[in-house]
Amino acid sequence: MISNILVALNFTPIQTIHVVESLIFLLLAFAVLYLLIFTFAALTKKKITYPLVEKKSKFAVFFPAYNEDSVIINSVQEFLQQDYPREQYDIIVLADHMMDKTIEQLRAISAVVLRIEVENSSKTKALQIATDYIEENKIHYDNIVIMDADNIVDPDFLTKINNAFAAGCQTIQTHRVAKNLNSDMAYLDAISEEINNSIFRKGHTQLHLSASLIGSGMAFTYPIFKKYIRLAHEVGFDKQLEMLFLHDHIFIDYLEDIYTYDEKLRKISQFSNQRRRWMANQVFGFSTGIKKLPMALKERNWDYCNKLLQWTMLPRLMLVGFIFIGTLLMTIYDVSLNFQTLFSLKWWYLLIVLLSIFYFSIPTHLRNKKLTKAFIHLPQLFIQMIINLFRLSGAFKRFIHTDHSDEEEEKENSLD
Protein backbone atom coordinates (compact mmCIF):
# COMPACT_ATOMS: atom_id res chain seq x y z
CA MET A 1 0.00 0.00 0.00
CA ILE A 2 2.77 2.45 0.96
CA SER A 3 4.75 1.58 -2.18
CA ASN A 4 1.65 2.25 -4.36
CA ILE A 5 1.24 5.68 -2.79
CA LEU A 6 4.90 6.49 -3.40
CA VAL A 7 4.64 5.39 -7.04
CA ALA A 8 1.58 7.63 -7.44
CA LEU A 9 3.67 10.51 -6.09
CA ASN A 10 6.30 9.83 -8.80
CA PHE A 11 8.97 8.74 -6.33
CA THR A 12 11.99 7.05 -7.90
CA PRO A 13 12.90 3.50 -6.75
CA ILE A 14 15.76 4.88 -4.67
CA GLN A 15 13.50 7.48 -3.05
CA THR A 16 10.91 4.79 -2.37
CA ILE A 17 13.52 2.64 -0.61
CA HIS A 18 14.58 5.60 1.53
CA VAL A 19 11.02 6.48 2.55
CA VAL A 20 10.12 2.88 3.43
CA GLU A 21 13.39 2.47 5.34
CA SER A 22 12.72 5.69 7.28
CA LEU A 23 9.19 4.61 8.22
CA ILE A 24 10.41 1.24 9.47
CA PHE A 25 13.20 2.95 11.40
CA LEU A 26 10.80 5.38 13.06
CA LEU A 27 8.48 2.58 14.19
CA LEU A 28 11.38 0.61 15.70
CA ALA A 29 12.91 3.76 17.21
CA PHE A 30 9.63 4.58 18.94
CA ALA A 31 9.65 1.13 20.59
CA VAL A 32 13.25 1.67 21.71
CA LEU A 33 12.39 5.12 23.11
CA TYR A 34 9.53 3.57 25.07
CA LEU A 35 11.90 1.02 26.61
CA LEU A 36 14.52 3.69 27.28
CA ILE A 37 12.14 5.87 29.32
CA PHE A 38 11.20 3.05 31.67
CA THR A 39 14.77 1.79 31.90
CA PHE A 40 15.89 5.18 33.21
CA ALA A 41 13.02 5.12 35.69
CA ALA A 42 13.99 1.63 36.88
CA LEU A 43 17.60 2.69 37.51
CA THR A 44 16.50 4.95 40.35
CA LYS A 45 17.19 3.36 43.72
CA LYS A 46 13.76 3.97 45.23
CA LYS A 47 12.46 0.78 46.83
CA ILE A 48 9.15 0.50 48.66
CA THR A 49 9.04 -1.34 51.98
CA TYR A 50 6.02 -1.72 54.24
CA PRO A 51 6.03 -1.69 58.04
CA LEU A 52 5.47 -4.93 59.93
CA VAL A 53 1.89 -5.37 61.13
CA GLU A 54 0.60 -7.59 63.91
CA LYS A 55 -2.66 -8.60 62.23
CA LYS A 56 -2.22 -11.77 60.19
CA SER A 57 -4.70 -12.04 57.34
CA LYS A 58 -5.96 -15.40 56.08
CA PHE A 59 -4.46 -16.54 52.77
CA ALA A 60 -5.43 -19.13 50.19
CA VAL A 61 -2.32 -20.15 48.26
CA PHE A 62 -3.22 -21.66 44.88
CA PHE A 63 -0.90 -24.02 43.02
CA PRO A 64 -2.49 -24.76 39.61
CA ALA A 65 -0.76 -27.97 38.56
CA TYR A 66 -1.26 -29.57 35.15
CA ASN A 67 0.70 -32.84 34.90
CA GLU A 68 3.25 -31.48 37.41
CA ASP A 69 3.89 -34.60 39.51
CA SER A 70 7.67 -34.14 39.27
CA VAL A 71 7.81 -30.71 40.93
CA ILE A 72 4.65 -29.98 42.92
CA ILE A 73 5.48 -31.89 46.11
CA ASN A 74 8.80 -30.08 46.57
CA SER A 75 7.15 -26.70 45.92
CA VAL A 76 4.47 -27.32 48.55
CA GLN A 77 7.01 -28.58 51.08
CA GLU A 78 9.11 -25.46 50.54
CA PHE A 79 6.09 -23.20 50.97
CA LEU A 80 5.29 -24.87 54.28
CA GLN A 81 8.50 -23.34 55.66
CA GLN A 82 6.80 -19.95 56.01
CA ASP A 83 7.36 -18.02 59.22
CA TYR A 84 3.69 -17.05 58.93
CA PRO A 85 1.19 -18.70 61.33
CA ARG A 86 0.22 -22.04 59.75
CA GLU A 87 -3.43 -21.67 60.67
CA GLN A 88 -3.58 -18.43 58.66
CA TYR A 89 -2.90 -19.93 55.25
CA ASP A 90 -4.11 -22.92 53.25
CA ILE A 91 -2.22 -24.42 50.35
CA ILE A 92 -4.70 -25.48 47.67
CA VAL A 93 -3.33 -27.59 44.81
CA LEU A 94 -5.49 -27.57 41.69
CA ALA A 95 -4.60 -31.03 40.39
CA ASP A 96 -5.22 -31.49 36.67
CA HIS A 97 -3.99 -34.74 35.07
CA MET A 98 -2.11 -35.66 38.26
CA MET A 99 -1.38 -39.16 39.56
CA ASP A 100 -3.26 -40.55 42.55
CA LYS A 101 0.02 -41.21 44.31
CA THR A 102 1.00 -37.56 44.06
CA ILE A 103 -2.38 -36.42 45.36
CA GLU A 104 -2.09 -38.73 48.37
CA GLN A 105 1.38 -37.36 49.15
CA LEU A 106 0.14 -33.78 48.93
CA ARG A 107 -2.74 -34.44 51.28
CA ALA A 108 -0.35 -36.18 53.68
CA ILE A 109 1.62 -32.94 54.05
CA SER A 110 -1.56 -30.91 54.75
CA ALA A 111 -2.28 -29.51 51.27
CA VAL A 112 -5.88 -29.23 50.13
CA VAL A 113 -6.16 -30.94 46.74
CA LEU A 114 -8.94 -30.17 44.28
CA ARG A 115 -9.16 -32.49 41.30
CA ILE A 116 -9.73 -30.52 38.13
CA GLU A 117 -11.65 -32.54 35.56
CA VAL A 118 -12.52 -30.40 32.55
CA GLU A 119 -12.45 -31.06 28.84
CA ASN A 120 -10.02 -28.28 27.89
CA SER A 121 -7.59 -27.59 30.70
CA SER A 122 -6.54 -24.05 31.57
CA LYS A 123 -5.40 -22.09 34.59
CA THR A 124 -8.45 -19.89 34.27
CA LYS A 125 -10.86 -22.82 34.61
CA ALA A 126 -8.87 -24.26 37.50
CA LEU A 127 -8.91 -20.97 39.40
CA GLN A 128 -12.62 -20.48 38.74
CA ILE A 129 -13.31 -23.97 40.10
CA ALA A 130 -11.20 -23.18 43.17
CA THR A 131 -13.17 -19.97 43.75
CA ASP A 132 -16.44 -21.91 43.47
CA TYR A 133 -15.09 -24.39 46.04
CA ILE A 134 -14.34 -21.57 48.48
CA GLU A 135 -17.76 -20.01 48.02
CA GLU A 136 -19.69 -23.27 48.24
CA ASN A 137 -17.92 -24.25 51.45
CA LYS A 138 -18.18 -20.71 52.87
CA ILE A 139 -14.45 -20.58 53.68
CA HIS A 140 -13.17 -17.15 54.67
CA TYR A 141 -10.01 -15.81 53.04
CA ASP A 142 -8.74 -12.25 53.06
CA ASN A 143 -6.20 -12.65 50.28
CA ILE A 144 -5.21 -14.99 47.44
CA VAL A 145 -1.75 -15.98 46.25
CA ILE A 146 -1.19 -17.71 42.89
CA MET A 147 1.94 -19.76 42.29
CA ASP A 148 3.21 -21.99 39.52
CA ALA A 149 3.74 -25.65 40.36
CA ASP A 150 7.54 -25.22 40.24
CA ASN A 151 7.72 -22.00 42.30
CA ILE A 152 9.39 -21.74 45.69
CA VAL A 153 9.58 -18.70 47.98
CA ASP A 154 11.47 -17.38 50.99
CA PRO A 155 10.13 -18.00 54.54
CA ASP A 156 9.04 -14.34 54.92
CA PHE A 157 7.03 -14.33 51.67
CA LEU A 158 3.55 -14.22 53.24
CA THR A 159 4.65 -11.88 56.02
CA LYS A 160 5.84 -9.27 53.53
CA ILE A 161 2.74 -9.63 51.37
CA ASN A 162 0.55 -9.31 54.45
CA ASN A 163 2.35 -6.07 55.32
CA ALA A 164 1.73 -4.74 51.81
CA PHE A 165 -1.98 -5.55 51.93
CA ALA A 166 -2.24 -3.91 55.36
CA ALA A 167 -0.71 -0.77 53.82
CA GLY A 168 -3.45 -0.62 51.19
CA CYS A 169 -2.24 -2.71 48.23
CA GLN A 170 -4.95 -4.61 46.38
CA THR A 171 -3.12 -6.43 43.60
CA ILE A 172 0.54 -7.42 43.76
CA GLN A 173 3.18 -8.87 41.46
CA THR A 174 6.25 -10.14 43.29
CA HIS A 175 9.77 -10.24 41.88
CA ARG A 176 10.03 -13.49 39.94
CA VAL A 177 13.63 -14.67 39.58
CA ALA A 178 15.41 -17.76 38.27
CA LYS A 179 15.55 -20.84 40.44
CA ASN A 180 18.06 -22.48 38.10
CA LEU A 181 20.82 -21.26 35.76
CA ASN A 182 22.03 -24.65 34.63
CA SER A 183 21.71 -24.28 30.87
CA ASP A 184 22.09 -21.65 28.19
CA MET A 185 18.32 -21.51 27.74
CA ALA A 186 17.73 -21.14 31.48
CA TYR A 187 20.27 -18.31 31.53
CA LEU A 188 18.62 -16.49 28.62
CA ASP A 189 15.17 -17.03 30.14
CA ALA A 190 16.39 -15.58 33.45
CA ILE A 191 17.86 -12.55 31.69
CA SER A 192 14.65 -12.01 29.72
CA GLU A 193 12.59 -12.09 32.89
CA GLU A 194 14.87 -9.62 34.68
CA ILE A 195 14.71 -7.21 31.73
CA ASN A 196 10.92 -7.39 31.91
CA ASN A 197 11.04 -6.93 35.70
CA SER A 198 13.14 -3.82 35.27
CA ILE A 199 11.20 -2.18 32.43
CA PHE A 200 7.61 -3.38 32.74
CA ARG A 201 7.40 -3.65 36.52
CA LYS A 202 9.86 -1.50 38.44
CA GLY A 203 10.18 1.14 35.71
CA HIS A 204 6.43 1.40 35.34
CA THR A 205 5.63 1.67 39.04
CA GLN A 206 8.39 4.28 39.48
CA LEU A 207 6.41 6.41 37.01
CA HIS A 208 3.11 5.62 38.78
CA LEU A 209 1.89 3.14 36.17
CA SER A 210 0.81 -0.40 36.98
CA ALA A 211 3.22 -3.32 36.82
CA SER A 212 2.66 -6.17 34.40
CA LEU A 213 1.40 -9.46 35.79
CA ILE A 214 3.27 -12.61 34.83
CA GLY A 215 1.06 -15.53 35.86
CA SER A 216 2.62 -16.53 39.19
CA GLY A 217 4.01 -14.93 42.31
CA MET A 218 0.85 -12.81 42.27
CA ALA A 219 -1.39 -11.83 45.18
CA PHE A 220 -4.85 -10.26 45.31
CA THR A 221 -7.37 -9.34 47.93
CA TYR A 222 -9.99 -12.07 47.84
CA PRO A 223 -12.99 -9.85 46.92
CA ILE A 224 -11.13 -8.47 43.90
CA PHE A 225 -9.92 -11.89 42.80
CA LYS A 226 -13.37 -13.45 43.15
CA LYS A 227 -14.95 -10.72 41.05
CA TYR A 228 -12.46 -10.61 38.20
CA ILE A 229 -11.47 -14.24 37.79
CA ARG A 230 -15.07 -14.99 36.85
CA LEU A 231 -14.78 -12.49 33.99
CA ALA A 232 -11.63 -14.06 32.52
CA HIS A 233 -11.68 -16.27 29.44
CA GLU A 234 -9.94 -19.63 29.10
CA VAL A 235 -6.47 -18.61 27.88
CA GLY A 236 -4.12 -15.94 29.23
CA PHE A 237 -5.85 -15.14 32.49
CA ASP A 238 -3.04 -12.91 33.79
CA LYS A 239 -3.19 -10.54 30.80
CA GLN A 240 -6.98 -10.50 30.97
CA LEU A 241 -6.83 -9.62 34.67
CA GLU A 242 -4.45 -6.79 33.83
CA MET A 243 -6.91 -5.25 31.40
CA LEU A 244 -9.85 -5.69 33.76
CA PHE A 245 -7.95 -4.12 36.66
CA LEU A 246 -6.64 -1.20 34.64
CA HIS A 247 -10.04 -0.55 33.10
CA ASP A 248 -11.48 -0.23 36.61
CA HIS A 249 -8.55 1.89 37.86
CA ILE A 250 -7.14 -0.84 40.13
CA PHE A 251 -3.39 -0.31 40.50
CA ILE A 252 -1.01 -3.29 40.24
CA ASP A 253 1.90 -2.94 42.66
CA TYR A 254 5.33 -4.47 42.12
CA LEU A 255 7.17 -5.64 45.25
CA GLU A 256 10.80 -5.86 44.20
CA ASP A 257 12.06 -7.26 47.50
CA ILE A 258 9.65 -10.24 47.59
CA TYR A 259 11.08 -13.07 45.50
CA THR A 260 9.34 -15.92 43.73
CA TYR A 261 11.86 -18.47 42.46
CA ASP A 262 10.77 -19.87 39.12
CA GLU A 263 12.06 -22.85 37.13
CA LYS A 264 13.61 -21.50 33.94
CA LEU A 265 13.39 -23.23 30.57
CA ARG A 266 16.01 -25.80 29.62
CA LYS A 267 15.21 -26.42 25.96
CA ILE A 268 14.49 -24.38 22.86
CA SER A 269 11.26 -26.33 22.32
CA GLN A 270 10.04 -25.17 25.76
CA PHE A 271 10.99 -21.58 24.88
CA SER A 272 9.05 -21.79 21.62
CA ASN A 273 5.88 -23.06 23.31
CA GLN A 274 6.07 -20.51 26.11
CA ARG A 275 6.67 -17.53 23.81
CA ARG A 276 3.95 -18.71 21.45
CA ARG A 277 1.52 -18.67 24.37
CA TRP A 278 2.72 -15.23 25.47
CA MET A 279 2.43 -13.76 21.97
CA ALA A 280 -1.08 -15.16 21.58
CA ASN A 281 -2.08 -13.70 24.95
CA GLN A 282 -0.70 -10.31 23.92
CA VAL A 283 -2.55 -10.32 20.60
CA PHE A 284 -5.77 -11.47 22.27
CA GLY A 285 -5.43 -8.88 25.02
CA PHE A 286 -4.91 -6.06 22.54
CA SER A 287 -7.71 -7.17 20.19
CA THR A 288 -10.24 -7.25 23.03
CA GLY A 289 -8.89 -4.24 24.93
CA ILE A 290 -8.78 -1.85 21.99
CA LYS A 291 -12.58 -1.70 21.98
CA LYS A 292 -12.49 0.24 25.24
CA LEU A 293 -9.75 2.66 24.20
CA PRO A 294 -12.11 5.59 23.38
CA MET A 295 -13.62 5.45 26.86
CA ALA A 296 -10.15 5.17 28.43
CA LEU A 297 -9.01 8.27 26.56
CA LYS A 298 -12.15 10.13 27.60
CA GLU A 299 -11.56 9.19 31.25
CA ARG A 300 -7.80 9.91 30.97
CA ASN A 301 -7.11 6.38 32.07
CA TRP A 302 -3.44 6.50 31.05
CA ASP A 303 -2.66 3.19 32.76
CA TYR A 304 -5.06 1.41 30.41
CA CYS A 305 -3.84 3.33 27.34
CA ASN A 306 -0.23 2.56 28.19
CA LYS A 307 -0.98 -1.16 28.40
CA LEU A 308 -2.55 -1.16 24.94
CA LEU A 309 0.42 0.76 23.56
CA GLN A 310 2.78 -1.74 25.15
CA TRP A 311 0.98 -4.61 23.47
CA THR A 312 1.37 -3.07 20.01
CA MET A 313 5.13 -3.48 20.24
CA LEU A 314 7.27 -6.37 19.13
CA PRO A 315 8.66 -8.79 21.71
CA ARG A 316 12.16 -7.74 22.77
CA LEU A 317 13.92 -10.58 20.95
CA MET A 318 12.17 -9.74 17.68
CA LEU A 319 12.95 -6.05 18.18
CA VAL A 320 16.67 -6.83 18.51
CA GLY A 321 16.54 -9.15 15.50
CA PHE A 322 14.83 -6.67 13.18
CA ILE A 323 17.04 -3.76 14.23
CA PHE A 324 20.14 -5.91 13.70
CA ILE A 325 18.90 -6.93 10.24
CA GLY A 326 18.11 -3.30 9.40
CA THR A 327 21.57 -2.23 10.56
CA LEU A 328 23.23 -4.95 8.48
CA LEU A 329 21.23 -4.19 5.32
CA MET A 330 21.75 -0.42 5.49
CA THR A 331 25.48 -0.91 6.16
CA ILE A 332 25.71 -3.06 3.03
CA TYR A 333 23.76 -0.36 1.16
CA ASP A 334 26.16 2.37 2.30
CA VAL A 335 29.18 0.26 1.38
CA SER A 336 27.72 -0.36 -2.10
CA LEU A 337 27.60 3.41 -2.63
CA ASN A 338 31.13 3.90 -1.28
CA PHE A 339 29.67 5.65 1.77
CA GLN A 340 28.19 8.47 -0.29
CA THR A 341 25.27 8.10 2.10
CA LEU A 342 25.36 7.24 5.80
CA PHE A 343 21.88 5.81 6.25
CA SER A 344 23.29 2.99 8.37
CA LEU A 345 24.62 5.37 11.01
CA LYS A 346 21.26 5.96 12.67
CA TRP A 347 20.65 2.20 12.69
CA TRP A 348 23.94 1.63 14.49
CA TYR A 349 22.98 4.25 17.08
CA LEU A 350 19.60 2.59 17.56
CA LEU A 351 21.13 -0.87 17.97
CA ILE A 352 23.66 0.41 20.52
CA VAL A 353 20.94 2.18 22.53
CA LEU A 354 18.78 -0.96 22.57
CA LEU A 355 21.65 -3.20 23.67
CA SER A 356 22.54 -0.66 26.36
CA ILE A 357 18.95 -0.73 27.62
CA PHE A 358 19.11 -4.49 27.98
CA TYR A 359 22.55 -4.40 29.58
CA PHE A 360 21.54 -1.95 32.31
CA SER A 361 18.27 -3.83 32.89
CA ILE A 362 20.15 -7.02 33.76
CA PRO A 363 21.26 -7.44 37.40
CA THR A 364 25.02 -7.28 37.85
CA HIS A 365 25.29 -10.90 38.99
CA LEU A 366 24.04 -12.04 35.58
CA ARG A 367 26.57 -9.95 33.62
CA ASN A 368 29.33 -12.52 33.19
CA LYS A 369 30.97 -14.79 30.61
CA LYS A 370 27.96 -17.13 30.64
CA LEU A 371 25.93 -14.31 29.11
CA THR A 372 28.21 -14.19 26.05
CA LYS A 373 28.13 -17.96 25.71
CA ALA A 374 24.34 -18.06 25.87
CA PHE A 375 24.01 -15.43 23.13
CA ILE A 376 24.92 -17.97 20.43
CA HIS A 377 21.33 -19.25 20.66
CA LEU A 378 19.72 -15.89 19.86
CA PRO A 379 19.53 -16.35 16.05
CA GLN A 380 17.78 -19.68 16.47
CA LEU A 381 15.38 -18.22 19.01
CA PHE A 382 14.65 -15.28 16.72
CA ILE A 383 13.72 -17.70 13.94
CA GLN A 384 11.46 -19.59 16.36
CA MET A 385 9.70 -16.33 17.22
CA ILE A 386 9.10 -15.59 13.54
CA ILE A 387 7.70 -19.10 13.03
CA ASN A 388 5.41 -18.59 16.03
CA LEU A 389 3.80 -15.64 14.25
CA PHE A 390 2.23 -18.17 11.90
CA ARG A 391 1.22 -20.55 14.69
CA LEU A 392 -0.84 -18.25 16.91
CA SER A 393 -4.33 -19.36 15.90
CA GLY A 394 -4.34 -22.56 17.95
CA ALA A 395 -2.92 -20.76 20.98
CA PHE A 396 -6.03 -18.57 21.26
CA LYS A 397 -8.22 -21.62 21.87
CA ARG A 398 -6.30 -23.78 24.30
CA PHE A 399 -3.75 -23.54 27.08
CA ILE A 400 -0.21 -24.44 25.94
CA HIS A 401 1.49 -26.19 28.81
CA THR A 402 5.20 -25.66 29.51
CA ASP A 403 6.45 -29.09 30.48
CA HIS A 404 8.80 -29.34 33.48
CA SER A 405 8.79 -33.12 33.73
CA ASP A 406 11.95 -33.63 31.72
CA GLU A 407 14.80 -32.71 34.01
CA GLU A 408 17.49 -34.04 31.67
CA GLU A 409 19.77 -31.37 30.31
CA GLU A 410 21.04 -31.65 26.79
CA LYS A 411 24.78 -31.57 26.39
CA GLU A 412 24.66 -28.76 23.87
CA ASN A 413 22.82 -26.58 26.39
CA SER A 414 25.23 -27.15 29.25
CA LEU A 415 27.10 -24.21 30.73
CA ASP A 416 29.71 -26.37 32.42
C-alpha positions in Angstrom: 0.0 0.0 0.0 2.8 2.5 1.0 4.7 1.6 -2.2 1.7 2.3 -4.4 1.2 5.7 -2.8 4.9 6.5 -3.4 4.6 5.4 -7.0 1.6 7.6 -7.4 3.7 10.5 -6.1 6.3 9.8 -8.8 9.0 8.7 -6.3 12.0 7.1 -7.9 12.9 3.5 -6.8 15.8 4.9 -4.7 13.5 7.5 -3.0 10.9 4.8 -2.4 13.5 2.6 -0.6 14.6 5.6 1.5 11.0 6.5 2.6 10.1 2.9 3.4 13.4 2.5 5.3 12.7 5.7 7.3 9.2 4.6 8.2 10.4 1.2 9.5 13.2 2.9 11.4 10.8 5.4 13.1 8.5 2.6 14.2 11.4 0.6 15.7 12.9 3.8 17.2 9.6 4.6 18.9 9.7 1.1 20.6 13.3 1.7 21.7 12.4 5.1 23.1 9.5 3.6 25.1 11.9 1.0 26.6 14.5 3.7 27.3 12.1 5.9 29.3 11.2 3.0 31.7 14.8 1.8 31.9 15.9 5.2 33.2 13.0 5.1 35.7 14.0 1.6 36.9 17.6 2.7 37.5 16.5 4.9 40.3 17.2 3.4 43.7 13.8 4.0 45.2 12.5 0.8 46.8 9.1 0.5 48.7 9.0 -1.3 52.0 6.0 -1.7 54.2 6.0 -1.7 58.0 5.5 -4.9 59.9 1.9 -5.4 61.1 0.6 -7.6 63.9 -2.7 -8.6 62.2 -2.2 -11.8 60.2 -4.7 -12.0 57.3 -6.0 -15.4 56.1 -4.5 -16.5 52.8 -5.4 -19.1 50.2 -2.3 -20.1 48.3 -3.2 -21.7 44.9 -0.9 -24.0 43.0 -2.5 -24.8 39.6 -0.8 -28.0 38.6 -1.3 -29.6 35.2 0.7 -32.8 34.9 3.3 -31.5 37.4 3.9 -34.6 39.5 7.7 -34.1 39.3 7.8 -30.7 40.9 4.6 -30.0 42.9 5.5 -31.9 46.1 8.8 -30.1 46.6 7.1 -26.7 45.9 4.5 -27.3 48.6 7.0 -28.6 51.1 9.1 -25.5 50.5 6.1 -23.2 51.0 5.3 -24.9 54.3 8.5 -23.3 55.7 6.8 -19.9 56.0 7.4 -18.0 59.2 3.7 -17.0 58.9 1.2 -18.7 61.3 0.2 -22.0 59.8 -3.4 -21.7 60.7 -3.6 -18.4 58.7 -2.9 -19.9 55.2 -4.1 -22.9 53.3 -2.2 -24.4 50.4 -4.7 -25.5 47.7 -3.3 -27.6 44.8 -5.5 -27.6 41.7 -4.6 -31.0 40.4 -5.2 -31.5 36.7 -4.0 -34.7 35.1 -2.1 -35.7 38.3 -1.4 -39.2 39.6 -3.3 -40.6 42.6 0.0 -41.2 44.3 1.0 -37.6 44.1 -2.4 -36.4 45.4 -2.1 -38.7 48.4 1.4 -37.4 49.2 0.1 -33.8 48.9 -2.7 -34.4 51.3 -0.4 -36.2 53.7 1.6 -32.9 54.0 -1.6 -30.9 54.7 -2.3 -29.5 51.3 -5.9 -29.2 50.1 -6.2 -30.9 46.7 -8.9 -30.2 44.3 -9.2 -32.5 41.3 -9.7 -30.5 38.1 -11.6 -32.5 35.6 -12.5 -30.4 32.6 -12.5 -31.1 28.8 -10.0 -28.3 27.9 -7.6 -27.6 30.7 -6.5 -24.0 31.6 -5.4 -22.1 34.6 -8.4 -19.9 34.3 -10.9 -22.8 34.6 -8.9 -24.3 37.5 -8.9 -21.0 39.4 -12.6 -20.5 38.7 -13.3 -24.0 40.1 -11.2 -23.2 43.2 -13.2 -20.0 43.8 -16.4 -21.9 43.5 -15.1 -24.4 46.0 -14.3 -21.6 48.5 -17.8 -20.0 48.0 -19.7 -23.3 48.2 -17.9 -24.2 51.5 -18.2 -20.7 52.9 -14.4 -20.6 53.7 -13.2 -17.2 54.7 -10.0 -15.8 53.0 -8.7 -12.3 53.1 -6.2 -12.6 50.3 -5.2 -15.0 47.4 -1.8 -16.0 46.3 -1.2 -17.7 42.9 1.9 -19.8 42.3 3.2 -22.0 39.5 3.7 -25.6 40.4 7.5 -25.2 40.2 7.7 -22.0 42.3 9.4 -21.7 45.7 9.6 -18.7 48.0 11.5 -17.4 51.0 10.1 -18.0 54.5 9.0 -14.3 54.9 7.0 -14.3 51.7 3.6 -14.2 53.2 4.7 -11.9 56.0 5.8 -9.3 53.5 2.7 -9.6 51.4 0.6 -9.3 54.5 2.4 -6.1 55.3 1.7 -4.7 51.8 -2.0 -5.5 51.9 -2.2 -3.9 55.4 -0.7 -0.8 53.8 -3.4 -0.6 51.2 -2.2 -2.7 48.2 -4.9 -4.6 46.4 -3.1 -6.4 43.6 0.5 -7.4 43.8 3.2 -8.9 41.5 6.2 -10.1 43.3 9.8 -10.2 41.9 10.0 -13.5 39.9 13.6 -14.7 39.6 15.4 -17.8 38.3 15.5 -20.8 40.4 18.1 -22.5 38.1 20.8 -21.3 35.8 22.0 -24.7 34.6 21.7 -24.3 30.9 22.1 -21.6 28.2 18.3 -21.5 27.7 17.7 -21.1 31.5 20.3 -18.3 31.5 18.6 -16.5 28.6 15.2 -17.0 30.1 16.4 -15.6 33.5 17.9 -12.5 31.7 14.7 -12.0 29.7 12.6 -12.1 32.9 14.9 -9.6 34.7 14.7 -7.2 31.7 10.9 -7.4 31.9 11.0 -6.9 35.7 13.1 -3.8 35.3 11.2 -2.2 32.4 7.6 -3.4 32.7 7.4 -3.6 36.5 9.9 -1.5 38.4 10.2 1.1 35.7 6.4 1.4 35.3 5.6 1.7 39.0 8.4 4.3 39.5 6.4 6.4 37.0 3.1 5.6 38.8 1.9 3.1 36.2 0.8 -0.4 37.0 3.2 -3.3 36.8 2.7 -6.2 34.4 1.4 -9.5 35.8 3.3 -12.6 34.8 1.1 -15.5 35.9 2.6 -16.5 39.2 4.0 -14.9 42.3 0.9 -12.8 42.3 -1.4 -11.8 45.2 -4.8 -10.3 45.3 -7.4 -9.3 47.9 -10.0 -12.1 47.8 -13.0 -9.8 46.9 -11.1 -8.5 43.9 -9.9 -11.9 42.8 -13.4 -13.4 43.1 -15.0 -10.7 41.1 -12.5 -10.6 38.2 -11.5 -14.2 37.8 -15.1 -15.0 36.8 -14.8 -12.5 34.0 -11.6 -14.1 32.5 -11.7 -16.3 29.4 -9.9 -19.6 29.1 -6.5 -18.6 27.9 -4.1 -15.9 29.2 -5.9 -15.1 32.5 -3.0 -12.9 33.8 -3.2 -10.5 30.8 -7.0 -10.5 31.0 -6.8 -9.6 34.7 -4.5 -6.8 33.8 -6.9 -5.2 31.4 -9.8 -5.7 33.8 -7.9 -4.1 36.7 -6.6 -1.2 34.6 -10.0 -0.5 33.1 -11.5 -0.2 36.6 -8.5 1.9 37.9 -7.1 -0.8 40.1 -3.4 -0.3 40.5 -1.0 -3.3 40.2 1.9 -2.9 42.7 5.3 -4.5 42.1 7.2 -5.6 45.2 10.8 -5.9 44.2 12.1 -7.3 47.5 9.7 -10.2 47.6 11.1 -13.1 45.5 9.3 -15.9 43.7 11.9 -18.5 42.5 10.8 -19.9 39.1 12.1 -22.9 37.1 13.6 -21.5 33.9 13.4 -23.2 30.6 16.0 -25.8 29.6 15.2 -26.4 26.0 14.5 -24.4 22.9 11.3 -26.3 22.3 10.0 -25.2 25.8 11.0 -21.6 24.9 9.1 -21.8 21.6 5.9 -23.1 23.3 6.1 -20.5 26.1 6.7 -17.5 23.8 4.0 -18.7 21.4 1.5 -18.7 24.4 2.7 -15.2 25.5 2.4 -13.8 22.0 -1.1 -15.2 21.6 -2.1 -13.7 24.9 -0.7 -10.3 23.9 -2.6 -10.3 20.6 -5.8 -11.5 22.3 -5.4 -8.9 25.0 -4.9 -6.1 22.5 -7.7 -7.2 20.2 -10.2 -7.2 23.0 -8.9 -4.2 24.9 -8.8 -1.8 22.0 -12.6 -1.7 22.0 -12.5 0.2 25.2 -9.8 2.7 24.2 -12.1 5.6 23.4 -13.6 5.4 26.9 -10.1 5.2 28.4 -9.0 8.3 26.6 -12.1 10.1 27.6 -11.6 9.2 31.2 -7.8 9.9 31.0 -7.1 6.4 32.1 -3.4 6.5 31.1 -2.7 3.2 32.8 -5.1 1.4 30.4 -3.8 3.3 27.3 -0.2 2.6 28.2 -1.0 -1.2 28.4 -2.6 -1.2 24.9 0.4 0.8 23.6 2.8 -1.7 25.2 1.0 -4.6 23.5 1.4 -3.1 20.0 5.1 -3.5 20.2 7.3 -6.4 19.1 8.7 -8.8 21.7 12.2 -7.7 22.8 13.9 -10.6 21.0 12.2 -9.7 17.7 13.0 -6.1 18.2 16.7 -6.8 18.5 16.5 -9.1 15.5 14.8 -6.7 13.2 17.0 -3.8 14.2 20.1 -5.9 13.7 18.9 -6.9 10.2 18.1 -3.3 9.4 21.6 -2.2 10.6 23.2 -5.0 8.5 21.2 -4.2 5.3 21.8 -0.4 5.5 25.5 -0.9 6.2 25.7 -3.1 3.0 23.8 -0.4 1.2 26.2 2.4 2.3 29.2 0.3 1.4 27.7 -0.4 -2.1 27.6 3.4 -2.6 31.1 3.9 -1.3 29.7 5.7 1.8 28.2 8.5 -0.3 25.3 8.1 2.1 25.4 7.2 5.8 21.9 5.8 6.3 23.3 3.0 8.4 24.6 5.4 11.0 21.3 6.0 12.7 20.6 2.2 12.7 23.9 1.6 14.5 23.0 4.2 17.1 19.6 2.6 17.6 21.1 -0.9 18.0 23.7 0.4 20.5 20.9 2.2 22.5 18.8 -1.0 22.6 21.6 -3.2 23.7 22.5 -0.7 26.4 18.9 -0.7 27.6 19.1 -4.5 28.0 22.6 -4.4 29.6 21.5 -2.0 32.3 18.3 -3.8 32.9 20.2 -7.0 33.8 21.3 -7.4 37.4 25.0 -7.3 37.8 25.3 -10.9 39.0 24.0 -12.0 35.6 26.6 -10.0 33.6 29.3 -12.5 33.2 31.0 -14.8 30.6 28.0 -17.1 30.6 25.9 -14.3 29.1 28.2 -14.2 26.1 28.1 -18.0 25.7 24.3 -18.1 25.9 24.0 -15.4 23.1 24.9 -18.0 20.4 21.3 -19.3 20.7 19.7 -15.9 19.9 19.5 -16.4 16.1 17.8 -19.7 16.5 15.4 -18.2 19.0 14.6 -15.3 16.7 13.7 -17.7 13.9 11.5 -19.6 16.4 9.7 -16.3 17.2 9.1 -15.6 13.5 7.7 -19.1 13.0 5.4 -18.6 16.0 3.8 -15.6 14.3 2.2 -18.2 11.9 1.2 -20.6 14.7 -0.8 -18.2 16.9 -4.3 -19.4 15.9 -4.3 -22.6 18.0 -2.9 -20.8 21.0 -6.0 -18.6 21.3 -8.2 -21.6 21.9 -6.3 -23.8 24.3 -3.7 -23.5 27.1 -0.2 -24.4 25.9 1.5 -26.2 28.8 5.2 -25.7 29.5 6.5 -29.1 30.5 8.8 -29.3 33.5 8.8 -33.1 33.7 12.0 -33.6 31.7 14.8 -32.7 34.0 17.5 -34.0 31.7 19.8 -31.4 30.3 21.0 -31.6 26.8 24.8 -31.6 26.4 24.7 -28.8 23.9 22.8 -26.6 26.4 25.2 -27.1 29.2 27.1 -24.2 30.7 29.7 -26.4 32.4 
